[in-house]
Amino acid sequence: MMLREGFFVKVRPALLSIACVTGSLSSIKAAAALPPPRESAELAAQYDAVSTPQWIQGRKLISLLSIQPGDSVLDLGCGTGRLAQYVAKLVGPQGTVLGIDPSVHRIAIAKRRETAGLSFQVAGSDNLASFASASFDRVYLNYVFHWIDNKEETLRQIHRILKPGGRIGISTGYRNQPSRVRERIRESIREVLGEVPPDLFLSPFRMTRKELRALAEQAGFRIVDLQILPFSDYAKDPEEVIAFLSASSSGRFLSGVDEPSRERILSVLKRKLRKLQTNRGIQMEHPAMLLVGEKPR
Ligand SMILES: C[S@@+](CC[C@H](N)C(=O)[O-])C[C@H]1O[C@@H](n2cnc3c(N)ncnc32)[C@H](O)[C@@H]1O
């Protein structure tokens, strides 16, 4: 697609389908593709440094999971392992925490956090079939579920590997969540490209509360808790906002546009973000949808 001033937007093919729930999981509609991750050692280190919002929301999720000393826990999509390290203290020396993530770079950082009961492996939602049935007391996904293509199969596998009475915890963004920063991103793209191409990936947050509930129930979980937790924090400056967006999306942020367009969009975006600057920094909203489900005994 050719756009204003000769810039090309590379629109990626639609690969991903998500369940679209209207009362029940009755229809599956195609959604815009998630571009592939563009991970690097540098980006993984950046994620470790800027992931405090996920860390704060993650501890809230963990507080809802009633993790006990001696529990066996799986952190699916553990990133650089900060939250798993926290959970390892809760399960104590009799318990175990395994963190898995498809990014070799993130796991390389996580491995520096390993202790007797805390270990990490390169693996993802596609590898859950390799775990024995009824082997975990708790499985959680902190800001990971929106990146997973096959959500139904992933939930089915988690249900299988949990012990009866075991719990799943999910924190994820939700469709149409408020975000002034994302509004500025859209404005910046429109200013440079003349439009916001419909297939340009801007946010992975596509589910509603109703859809998440239906998916978890369909996999066999009893819903223990489902809530929206408001949360916002402050980035120091526009550069820190962009670092957060890039690292949190594993390099997908604006990866669908060519490099000259991306540079121009970022320059417009920085100008717009500077207008949001306050004494505390630039406010970033990160409300999370938190779900806790139980596998019936
Ligand atoms: C925003 S980070 C969250 C990391 C970590 N849970 C935390 O709280 O900091 C999203 C993570 O999901 C991982 N991820 C992406 N697709 C995945 C999949 N299919 N299965 C498991 N993890 C995945 C990414 O590599 C990335 O580390």
The ligand as an SDF file (V2000), in Angstrom:
LIG
                    3D

 27 29  0  0  0  0  0  0  0  0999 V2000
    4.9140   -8.3630   28.5740 C   0  0  0  0  0  0  0  0  0  0  0  0
    5.9630   -9.7520   28.7570 S   0  0  0  0  0  0  0  0  0  0  0  0
    5.5350  -10.3520   30.3810 C   0  0  0  0  0  0  0  0  0  0  0  0
    6.6820  -11.0930   31.0150 C   0  0  0  0  0  0  0  0  0  0  0  0
    6.4810  -11.5280   32.4600 C   0  0  0  0  0  0  0  0  0  0  0  0
    5.3230  -12.3910   32.6020 N   0  0  0  0  0  0  0  0  0  0  0  0
    6.3620  -10.3450   33.4030 C   0  0  0  0  0  0  0  0  0  0  0  0
    5.4220  -10.2920   34.1950 O   0  0  0  0  0  0  0  0  0  0  0  0
    7.2330   -9.4710   33.3630 O   0  0  0  0  0  0  0  0  0  0  0  0
    5.2110  -10.9600   27.7010 C   0  0  0  0  0  0  0  0  0  0  0  0
    6.0240  -12.2460   27.6300 C   0  0  0  0  0  0  0  0  0  0  0  0
    5.2630  -13.2520   26.9760 O   0  0  0  0  0  0  0  0  0  0  0  0
    6.1700  -14.0710   26.2660 C   0  0  0  0  0  0  0  0  0  0  0  0
    5.4030  -14.8330   25.2740 N   0  0  0  0  0  0  0  0  0  0  0  0
    5.0060  -14.4430   24.0480 C   0  0  0  0  0  0  0  0  0  0  0  0
    4.3290  -15.4380   23.4330 N   0  0  0  0  0  0  0  0  0  0  0  0
    4.2950  -16.4740   24.3000 C   0  0  0  0  0  0  0  0  0  0  0  0
    3.7630  -17.7820   24.2410 C   0  0  0  0  0  0  0  0  0  0  0  0
    3.1050  -18.2240   23.1740 N   0  0  0  0  0  0  0  0  0  0  0  0
    3.9300  -18.5970   25.3070 N   0  0  0  0  0  0  0  0  0  0  0  0
    4.5620  -18.1570   26.4110 C   0  0  0  0  0  0  0  0  0  0  0  0
    5.1050  -16.9130   26.5110 N   0  0  0  0  0  0  0  0  0  0  0  0
    4.9770  -16.0820   25.4710 C   0  0  0  0  0  0  0  0  0  0  0  0
    7.1680  -13.0830   25.6980 C   0  0  0  0  0  0  0  0  0  0  0  0
    8.3730  -13.6930   25.2890 O   0  0  0  0  0  0  0  0  0  0  0  0
    7.3300  -12.1270   26.8710 C   0  0  0  0  0  0  0  0  0  0  0  0
    8.4050  -12.4700   27.7140 O   0  0  0  0  0  0  0  0  0  0  0  0
  1  2  1  0
  2  3  1  0
  2 10  1  0
  3  4  1  0
  4  5  1  0
  5  6  1  0
  5  7  1  0
  7  8  2  0
  7  9  1  0
 10 11  1  0
 11 12  1  0
 11 26  1  0
 12 13  1  0
 13 14  1  0
 13 24  1  0
 14 15  1  0
 14 23  1  0
 15 16  2  0
 16 17  1  0
 17 18  1  0
 17 23  2  0
 18 19  1  0
 18 20  2  0
 20 21  1  0
 21 22  2  0
 22 23  1  0
 24 25  1  0
 24 26  1  0
 26 27  1  0
M  CHG  2   2   1   9  -1
M  END
$$$$
